[in-house]
């Protein structure tokens, strides 16, 4: 995959870099000849509270940590596309049922160490309300659900919290019935607008609860790529071999930055609140090395350094489907107690809480990037069982990271690594 932005003034060598997206950069104004069209979004409808800012900061920290861990667990030439926000919400609902060391470990891994659960819940609710309908020109949806075994006495307070703070659909089901898999997958399929037809392959009869989150995003570029300019172009893979990709091109002004380590360009959608930040390592730098040392502080510095620059951007057209278990990554990050025999979910069920543990955290994602814009979706599930021309400003012609983020609240929606661009 390759992204190129050309500018009339260039200093230094070609840069390329990483893309993880949060939310706090300068917005790009969108012009329209239609006076009735909504104008660019330049501010949130209200100021974020301290707890909301802490939640977004925590979620973004979790995004980097999760992507780094998955990257370590995955072959270097593999693509990754994960939604940290989706995983965080599914685990956040589950965390309401945790107590003791189990609660502490989940809270720490998700980045909320020291934050009261009540504040975390309030902030999740506020973030869901904020992101839904923020930009009328972007179709963004969040849905949550809790499926529980009817013969287990779950605490009403736990189920009520899922409904109150996560707007979750709550339903009792029979996990012994194979048809329950279809019920859950139908919910996922509907909630992701058909982009993820199935999340669950099987559900063990020992499953006590399944908590799911789904996110759907469809955004049109503020400055679209001209399909007539899309053409075959060489992309250099990690092993030095060359593959051909369909490279899109657009010539306009975008927020961009060049450093000794990378180049980055922020490509806005709709009214400008959402964007994709593409960061490509500089020549001689490897994407895995950049990712291994890139953290929230680097992310904030990148965003703060963006300035409007004019030039040509070339980005590969691609489509990717990704599915994997997050169990190992979460255990490696410090959540192991929640998966083991010492797990404490007494806030989920006073009667059986010490006999419950997380058995699976799975995620399925989809992304399509073309000349018009981007469609992305994610579904995460947590199973709880009884004992997821001018020199270019930026050329993404070798492996890189990218992220889709909401710029005003700071929330990272999706993050990914492209090592071998899948064809579209």
N, C-alpha and C positions, 0 to 999 in steps of 0.2 A: 504494500500500500504506500502511496506517496502523496505528500501534500507539498505544494510549492507556492510561495508567496514572493513575488518580485517587487522590489522597491527601487526608486530612482537613486537613492543614496545608500551605499552599502559600506560598512566598515568591518574588517576582519574576515575570517574565512566563513564558509557556509556552516550554519548551525542546524542542528535538528534535535528533537527531544520528546519528552513525556507528556502524558495528558491524564490527569485525574482532575475532576472538577468539583469545586465547592461553589460558593456563591458570593462573592463580595467584590466584583470588579466593576469598572466603569461600563455603563450601558451604551450600546450603539443605537443611535436614533434611526428610525425607519421612516422614509418619506413616502407619501401617497398622494396621488392626485385626487383621491376620493375624500372629500372633506368630512364625510360621515364615518370614515374608517377610524377605528380606535388609534390613538397616538402611541408612541413608544412608552414603555413602562419604565419609569425612572426612579420609583420608590416603592417600598412595601406599603400596603394599605394601613399598616400601623407599625410602631416600633417594636422590636423584639424585646421580650423580657430577659432578665439576666439568666433565668433557668433555660429559656429557649436558646439563647446564645451558647450556653454551656452544653446543651444537648447537641446542637449542630457541630460545635467544636469536637465533642466526644465522638459523634458519628463519623466525622471526617477523619479523625485519628484512627478509628476502627477501619475505615475504608483503606487507608494506606497499609495498616498492619495486616489486614486480611489479604489484600492483593499481593503483598510481599511473601506471605506464607504460602499462598496458593502457587505463586511463581516458583518458590523453592521446591514445592511438591510436584511440579509439572515439568515435563521435558522442555528444554530451552526453545525448541522450534514450534511449540504449541501456542495457539491463541487462547486468550482468557477473556471472558466478558462476564462480569459479576455485578450484582446490585447490592452494595453494602447497606443501603437504606432498606431494601426489602428484607435482608437477613436480620438487620437490627430490629425491625418492627416485629418480625415473627418471634425472635428471641426476647424482645421486650415484653410481649404478651406473656410468654412463658415465664419470664423473670418474676412476674407478679405472684407466681405460685411458689417461688423459691424462698428458702430461709437459711440462716446461719452461713456456713462457709460456702454453700452452693450459691446463695444470693451474692455474697461478696465476690466470688470468682466471676460470675456472669456480669455483674455490674462493672468489675474492673476491666474485663476483656472488651466490653462494649464502650468503655471509656468514661463510665459514670462514677468512678470510685469516689466515695464521700458524698454523693448526691442523694438526697432522700428519694425513696421510691415514689412518693406522692408527687414530688416535683418532676421526676422523670415522666410519670404518667401524664401530668398536666401538659408537659412540653410536647410529648408525642401527639396528644390531641390537638394542640395548637398548631403544630407543624402540618398535620394532616389537613386541618381546616384552611391553613394558609396556602398550601400547594394546590389544593383543588380549586380550579377556576381562577388562578392568579393571572394567567395570560389567556384571554379568550381566543387567541390565534394558535394556541398550542393545546392539543388534546392530552391531558394528563389525568390519570385515574389511579387511585389507591383503594384497595379493598383488603379486608381482613376477615378471617373466619376461625372459629374454634369448633371442632368436632369431638365430642366426648362420649365415652362408653356409658350407657345408661344405667348399668348395674353397679357403678362405682359412685360412692357419695362424695362428689366434688363440692367444695365450698361455694356457696352462692356468692360470697363476696368476690371470689376469684372470677367467676363467670360474669358477674356484674361489671367488674373492672374492664374486662375485655370489650364489653358492649359500650360502656361509658367513655373510655379513653381511646379505644382503637376503632370504634364504630363496627365492631366485629359481628358477623352473623354467627349465632350460637345454635348448635343443633346436636341432639343426642342421636347416636347411630349404633349399629351393631357391627363391630369389627370382625365378627365371625362370618358375616355375610360378604361374599366376594363382590357383590353389587355396590358395596360402600366405596370401593376404589373408583368406580364410575361416577358416583355422586360427587366425590371430592374433585375428580378431574373435570367434570362438567362445570363445577364452580370456577376452577382455574381457567378453563377454556373461555368461559364467558367473561371473566374479570380481566383477561388479557386480550380481549377482542379477537380471539381465535389464534393468536400468535404462539401460545403455548398450549397445545391440545391436551397434554397430560404432564403431571408432575410426579404422580405416584404410580409405581408399577405393581406393588403388592403392599398389603397392610397385614402385619402379623395379628393373629387372634389375641396376642398378649398386649396389643396396643391399647392404651388407656385413653389417649387423647392425641389429636393431630391438630396443630395450629398452623395456619397458612396465611401468607401475605401475597398479594399480587399487585404489580405496578405496570401501567401501560403508558407509553409516551409516543406522541406523534407530533413532530414539529417541522415546519417548512423554513428553509433558510431565509434569512432576511435578504441576502444576496444569493440568488440561486446560480448553480453551475449551468452553463449552456451545453445541452446535450450534443450539439453539433461539434463542440470542441473536445469531447471525450474521445480518447484514442489509446491504442496500445502503448505501454511504456515499461521500461525495465525496472524491476524492484530487486534489490540486493538482499538476500536472506542472510541469516546469522552465519551460515557456513561458507558464505562468499559466493554461492551459486546465484544465478540470475533467473528470475521468473518474469513473465509478462503479466501486467495488470491493466485494467481499463482505467486510465487516469482522467479524472474530471478537472476542469479549469474554470476559474473565475478571476476577474481583474477588478479589484475594488479596494476600499480602505477597511482595515480590521485592527482590533487591538492585538499587538504583537510584542515580542521581546526576543532578543538574542543575547546569550551569555556564552562564556567559554565552554559550558557543558551542554547546552541545548539551544534549540530555537522553538518558539511556541507561538501559536496563533489561536485566537478565540473566535469561533464562528457562531454568531447568534441566530436564534430561531425566533419566529413570530414577532412579538412586540419587544424582544430584547432581554426579557427576564431569564430565559434559558439559553444555554450555549454549549457548544462542544469545544473543549480546549484540546488541541492536538500539539503534543510536544515530542520532538524528534531529537535524539542524541546527536551531538556534534560529530563530525567525521573523526574516527579514531576512538570514539566512545561506544560502549555497548549498552543496550537498553537494560539488561539485567543488572549491570553495575550501577546505573543511574537509579533504578528502582530500589536497590538494596540500601541506598543511603538517602532516599528522598522521603521526607517526613512533612508533617503539618506546617512546620516553620518554613520549609522550602516552598511549600505550596502557597503560603501567604505572601512570601517574597516575590514569587512568580506573578501572582495576581497584581500585587502592588506595582510591579515594574512594567505592566502592559501599557503601551502607548499606541495611539492611532497611527498606522502606517499604511501607505498605499502600495499595492503591488498585486502580483498574480499568485493565486493559491492553486495548487494542484493536489488533489486528494484522490486516492484510489476508491473506486466504487466497490462496495463489498456487502456481503450478507453472511451472518454467522449465527449458528445455534450452538449453545454451550450447556452442558449439564454435568453436575458432579456433586459428590457428597462434601460437605464442609466439616464433617466430624473431625478429621485429623487436624485440619487447620485450626479449628477452635480449641481442640485439646492442646495443641502445641502453643497456642497463645495464652493458655492458662485456665481453660474452662473444664479441665478434665474431671473435676469432682462431680459435675452435673451429669456426666455420662456413667459414673461408677456406682458401686454398691453403697457408698456413703452419701449419695445424693439426698438432699433434704427438700422435698416439695410439700411440706406440711401446710404451707399457705395455699396450696392447690387442693389438697384433701387432708383434713385433720386426721381422718381415720387411716389412710393408706399412704400418706406422704413420704414416710421413710421407706416404702416399698416401691417408689416410682423413680425413674431416671430417664434422661433424654436418651433415646435409642438411635435417632437419626436427625440430621439437619441437612436437607437437600435443597439445591437451587437449580432451576432451569431458566435460561435467558435466550433472548432473540434480539438481533439488531440488523437493520438494513439501512445502509447509507448510500444514497444516490443523488442525482442532480437536483432533485426537488427538496430533499430534506432527510429526515431520519425517523424511522419507526423502531422503537425498542420496548421490550417487555421483560418482566422477571416474575418468577413465582418461587417462593421459599416456603418450605414446610419443616416443622419441628415435630418429630414423633416422640411421644412420651409413653414409655412402656412400663409394665409391672416387672419387678426384678427377676440453610441452607445458602530567455531574452536578457534583461538585466539580471545580475546574479540573484537567485531566489532568496527571499527572506527565510523561507522554510521549505525543505524538500523531504517529505516522508517517503523516501525510497529505500528505507531499511527499517527493521523492527522498531516499533514505537508504542507508547501508551496513549490512551485517550479517555475522556470522561464526559458525561453529560451532567450538567449541574444547573441548579436554579440560582441565579446570580445574586438575588436580593436577600434571600434568607441565609445563603451559604450552604445549602444542602446538596451533597453529592448524591445523585440518583443512580448512576451507573459508572463503572470504571472498567477498563479493558486493556489488554495487550495484544497487539497484532504482530506476530512473528512470521506467519505465512498467510498473506491475505487470501481469504476464501473467495472464490469467484462469485460474481453476481450477474 
